[in-house]
Amino acid sequence: MVAKTPVKLVAVDDDPLILDFIETALKQPGVEIHRSSDPAEGWELIRLHHPDIVILDLVMPKISGMDLLEWIMELDSGIDVVLLSSDYSTENAVEAIQKGACDYLTKPITPGALRERIGALIAVARTQVRAAEITDEMRNTSRFGEMVGGSPLMIEVYSRIRRIGPHYRIALVTGATGTGKELVARSLHQSSPASGRPFLVCNCAAIVETLFESELFGYVKGAFTGATQDRAGLFEAADGGTLFLDEIGEIPLHLQSKLLRVLQNNEVQRVGSHLLRKVDVRVIAATNRDLRELASKKLFREDLFYRLSMLEIRLPTLAERKEDVPLLQRHFLELFAAQLGQSVKSFTRRAQSVLSRYFWPGNIRELQNVIGHACMMSASDIIDIPDLPAYLHSRESSREGQGLLTLQEVEKRHVHAILGQVNGNKQEAAEILGISRATIYRILSQKEPE
């Protein structure tokens, strides 16, 4: 399929006749050629158009082709640069290649030879341009509610939401931290007959154990010290709508039987009251823990697990759906650029390479934080490697990304990395990771597998 966006080529040579020759030889549909006989003006053309290919004369007044090559590599090392020289020099050719040039040609060169050498670069650039266009097209078709992704695993998630949405009363969403479980819950709610009713969120890991019962089920005046008036709990407040119980695995064991009774009978009993109140609530629970394993260890009620898991949606990690990373990058880039009032539009190819190689243990939430950081740090309209968090492009993270680590090891190392960035502040680290301090302590206390 032909790309709609042209391949951009900039030619810089102080000899206008050479520029005429290059333009005549390479002119073809789908190739946009810009030229200049002034190297300073040529540099501005490169910065303005951000071309796919640049052809440079080696020897020019004031600014040499080698100087321009260095500037281009600092701007974007993914640009293909070809140097032209009237006098072939092995030293110059080696230096040019070492500095990032992809080819070194000697004048005079025939039109056929130029077309052959540059044509191969144009063909590759066309493929890259078309791939970017496909990504843009996928962005428009690979969304479901607030979720972004067109990978087969996410298409399956969307399909399950469509099938479950109109019928569920209780559903369980599982997946690692940062995979977007709340977005799935919201999409389920919007797909249900209760879409026009309240959608309330309860972060079970953030509630003090002694307040769990009153938060969920409410209380009556005088039930305990400080209960100066009757108060409805979350189940009553969500009546007719949906209650999202995030991090359900953190609910204290002794309260799980009361939650099970509400799910079975659709009745709540406020703390301090003998009355049962009918509620009509759809419940979506979410967890990043293995509830089946917890149940086998008597840390989670088995009957509650089976009640919750009749309809389950499992979210893949970002490492399992890496083909969605470019879509998510672009989504968050546009989101933060709009929020910050900046004109950041894209990434350099080398920055994209770093992002594509990383293993994303923090999943979508980590990617979102990285793009937000980069947008704030970028001093231009293009995000480059220095704009990314330092840990992301360190040699250590690259080695870890290539190693064979268990999910437990990856999770623990990532928590340590975030704690290192916030000087050990566990509350701040918990907010960045989107988990509770209790979960951080649990992760850190886990023993390394033998």
N, C-alpha and C positions, 0 to 999 in steps of 0.2 A: 504494500500500500504506500502511495506517495505521500511524503511529509508535506504538510501545509506551510510550515515555517521554513524559510530558505536557510541554506547553509551560508554562514557569513565568513567572508575572506577579506583580509586587509593586506595590501601590498605597499611596502615602503621602500623606495629607491630614489636616490637623488638624480637619476637619469630618467626623464619623462619618456624616452623612447622604450626603455625597458618596461616601464609601467604599461605603455601601450601594448607591448608584446605580451605581457602577462595577461592583461585583460582580454586581448583577442584570443589567446590560446585557451583560456579557461572559461570564457563566457559561455554559459549554458543555462537552461531553465532550472530554477531551484537553487541557483548560486548567486548571492548578493555580494558584489565586489566593491570595496572602497579602496581608494589609493591616495598616496601623497608623496611628493618629492621632498618634503621637509620632515625630517625625523621627529621634531617636536610636535608638529601637527599630526604626524602618523601615530605618535603615542596617544594623543587626545582621541583620535579615531578608535584606537584599540580600547581605551577606557570607556568611550561612549557606546560602542557597538558590541563589546565583549565577544569578539569573533571566535569561530571554531578553528580557523587556520590563519596564520600570519606568515607572509613571505617577506624577509628582510634582506636588504643589501648589507654586506658585512662592513664595507668602508663608506662612511658618509661623514660630511662635515659636522663638527660640534658634538653630535651624538652618534656613536658607532652602533652597528647592528648588534654587537656583543653586549653593549650597555642596554639596548632595548630588550634583548633576550632576558637579561637578568631582571629587568623591571616587570616583564610579562610573567616570568616564573613566580615573582612575588605576588602579582595580581591574581594569577590562576595557573597553576602548573599543569592543568589539563588542556590548555590551548596548545595545538600543534604548531610549532614554529619551524620554518625552513629558512636556512641562511643561503644567500647567493654570494659568490665571490668570483672576481675575474682571475685571481691567482690562487690555485689550490695550494693549501698548506696543511700538512698532516697535523701539525701542532694546533692550528686553528680549528680543524675539523674535530679533533679529540676534545679540545676545550669547549667547543659548541655543544657537543653531545653530552659532556659532563655537566654542563650548565642547564641542560634540559631540552636542547633542540632535538627534533625528531629526524632531521635530514640536513645534508650539507651539499649543495649543488654548485657546480662550476660553470661560469659563463665562458663562451656562449653555449646555450643549450637549445636544442631544436624544439619546436612546438609539440611534436609528438612525445619527446622525452619528458617535457614539462607536464603534459597532460597525463602521462602514465604515472609519474611520481606523485603529483598532486592529486590526480584522480582517485588514487587509492585512499588518500586522506579524506577526500570529499565523500567517498562511499561510506567510510566509517562514520563521518560526521552526520550524514543523512540518517544512518541507523540510530544514532544517539538522539537526534532531533525528533525522529519518529517515536522513539521510546518515551521521550518526555511528553510528547503529545498524547500518547496512549495513557500515560499516567494522569494527565489532565482530564482526559475523557473518562477514565476509571473513577476519578474523584467524584464526577457527577452521577455515576451509576453505582458506585460502591459505598453507599451510605444507607444506614438504617437508623432512623431516629437521630440520635446524637453520635452514633457509632460510625467509624470510618474504617474501611477495609474491604478488599475484594478477593482475598485469598479463599481457596476452597473451604478451609476450616471456618472462616467467618461467614461465608455463604451458608454453611450448614447451621451456624448459630442463628442467623436471620431466619432460616427456614423453620427451626424449632420454635422461635418466638412467634412466628406467624401461626403455627399449628397450635401452640399451647395457649397463646394470649386470650383467645375468646372463651376458653373453657376452664382455666386453672382456678383453684381456690387456694391451694398451697403449692409453692414451687421452691426449689433450691438451686441457687447459682453458685458454682464452685470455680475456683481458679486462684492462681497465685496473686499476691499483692500487686496492685497496679494494673491489672488486666482489664478493668472497666466493668466490674460486677454491678455497680449502681446504675450504670447506663443501661445494662441489660434489664435490670429491675424496672427502670422508668419506661423502657420500650415495652415490656410486658404489660405494665399498667396502661399505657397508651393504646395497646392492642386489645384491651379488655373492655367489657361493657361498663366498667367503673371509671373509664378514662376521664370523665368530667367531674369526678369526685376527688377528695383529698388523696395526696400521696405523701405519707409521712415517713421520715427516716429516723431509725433508732440505731446509734452506734453502740452496740453492746459492750465493746471494749472500753468505752469512755465513761460508763456509768459506775459509780461507786457501788460495791456489792450490797450495802445496806439500803440503797435506794432503788434497787432493781424492781422490786415488787410494786412500789408506789408509782414508779415511772410508767410501768407497763399497764397496771390495772387501776391506778388511782387510789384515793383514800378519802375517808370522811373526817369531818371536824372532830378533833380530840383523839384521833387514832394514835398519835404519838406527839411528843413535844415539838411544837412548831406547826402542827396541823391546825391552823386557826379557822379553816373553812374547808368545805368539800372541794375536791379537785378530781376531775376526770383524768384517767390515764391515756396512754397512746392508743390503746385498742378502742376506747370509746371515741376519742378524737378522730380516729380514722374510719369511723362507722360509715359504711356505704362505699368506702374507697379501699386503699391499699396501704398496708404497713410493711415497710422494708426493715427487716432485722439484720443489720450488717454485723459481721463477725459473730455469728450465732454460737460459734464454738466457745466463746468467752462467757456465756451465761453460766452462773454458778449451778453446780449439780443439784443442789437442794431446791432450786426454783424451777428446774426443768419439768418436774411433774405438774406444776401449776400451769406452765405454758402449754403442755400437752393437753391438759384438761380444757383449756380455752379453745385450742385448735379442734378438739373433738366435739365439744358441746356448743361452741359459739356463745359462751357466756363468760362474763368476767365478774369477779367479786372484789370490790374495793377493799383496801386494807382498813380494818376496823368495822366492816359492815357484814351483816349476814345475808344481805339481799344479793341475788344474782341478776345481772343485767344482760339482756340479749344484745349481741353485736353482729353486724354483717360486714366482715372484714376479709379481704383477700390478703394473704400473708406470703411475702417473698423473703426467704432467708438466704444469706450469703456467707461464705466462709473460704478462707485460704488454707484451712486445716483439713486433714483427712478424718472426717467424722466417723467413718467405719472403723478406722484404727482406734480412735478415741473410745468408741463404744466397746471395742474388744478389750480395752484396758480399764473399763468401768469408769472412764472419765467423761462420758457422755451417754445419756440414756439411749438404749438401743431402740426402745419403742418410739421415742421422739425422733430419732434418726430416720426410722422407716416412715414415719408420718410425714416428715419433711421431704424425703427424697423420692416420692412416687413420681414427681415430674422434676427432672434435673437438667440443667443446662451447664455444661462445662466450658469454660473459656480457655482458649489456648494461650500460652505465653507468647511474648513477642518473638522469641527465638524460634518458635514453631511456625510463625507466620511472617517471616522476614520480608516476603514480597510486599507486605503492607507498609513497611517502613517509609518508602518514599512518599506514599500517600499521606501518612500521618505527619511526616516532616513538613510537607507543604501545607497541610491543614493547620498545624500549630504555628507555622511561620506567618501565615496570613492572620491568624487569630491574635498573636502577640504584636505584630506590626500595627494592626488596627488599634489594639488596646494602648500601645505605647506612643501612637502617633508617629511612627517611623516609616521610612520608605524602604525597609529591607525587603528584597524581592526574591533572592535566591541564595544558593550555596556555591562555593567554588567546587570544582570536581574533586580536589583533594579532601575538602571537608566532607563531601558526600561519601568519599571512600572510607574515611575514618568512621562515619556514622554507620555505614553498611557492614563494616567488619566487627563492630562492637557487639557484645552478646546480650546486652540489655537485661540484666538480672532484675532491675526494678520495673521492667515492662513499660507500658504506655505512660505511666505516671513519670517514670524517670526520663523518657524521651521528651515528654512535655516540659519538664523542668530544664532539660538541657537546651531545648530550643528557646525557651524563655530567657535563660541565661545568655545565650548567644545573641539574641535580639537586643538585649540591654547592653551588651559589651561591644557590639559591632559599631564601628565609626563610619561605615559606608553602607551602600545598599546591597552588599554581598557578604554573606557570612563566610569567614575563613577559619582555618584551624586555630589561630590564636584566640578567636572569639569563643571557642568551645571550652568547657571546664577542663582544667589541666589533667585530671585523672583519666579523662576519656581517651586522650591520645598518648598516654604514657606507655612505655614499652612493657611495663608490668601488666597493664590491663589487656594489652594485645596478647601477651603470653597466656594469661588466664583465659582469654576468649578462645584460644586454640586448644587449651588443655581439656582433659576429660574430667570434669568436676561433677559431683552429685548436686542436685538442686539444693540440698541442705548446705553444702559447702559454699555454693554461689550466694545463697541468701545471707549466710553468716559473713562472708567476706564483704558483701555489699554494705551491710549494716556497719561493719567496721570502717569501711571507706567513708561513709556519710558521717559517722561519728568523728572521724579524723578531721573532716572539713568544718565541723561546728564545735571543735575543741571539747568533745566529749559530752556536749549538752544533749541528754537523751530526750528531753521534751521537744527541742528543736528538731532533732533527728526524726522523732516520731511524726512530727507535722510534715516534714519533707517527704517521708516514706508513706504517709497516709495510714499509719498504724498506731496502736497505743504503746505507751511506755511498757506496759505489761508484756506485750508481744515482743518488744525489743529485748527485754530481760529473758524471755523464753528462748528466743533465737540464740542469744549469746550464751545461754547455759547449756545448749545442746552439745553433746559430745561428738567429736569428729568420728565418722564411720571407720571401723577397723579394716 
